[in-house]
Amino acid sequence: MNNKEFISRLAEKTNFNKNDVQEYVKDFADFLGNVLEDNDTLTIPNFGNFEIKKKKERIVVNPATKQRMLVPPKLSLNFKPGLALKEKLKYHDQNNA
């Protein structure tokens, strides 16, 4: 599903117009970015948790040249689905099997 489809379906579901929905989604993305910038976790009940994980620096080896390289530390966005979302996906998977 692309952004245009997402906005259209959400607008239908909420009975808001598409421009308002697009603005709400943009505001939510900005809010999420601000929360994660502060190294906080955002928990949405029945949906899941968004958090930043710190990956340590590590040494990797290029298999072709056998050259060792140092990969610097970085921050990574992590999403952990909540129990309700897991159950819904599990139920959906069982019905499609």
Helices and strands as residue ranges (DSSP letters): H 3-14, H 18-37, E 42-44, E 48-55, E 58-61, E 68-71, E 74-81, H 83-96
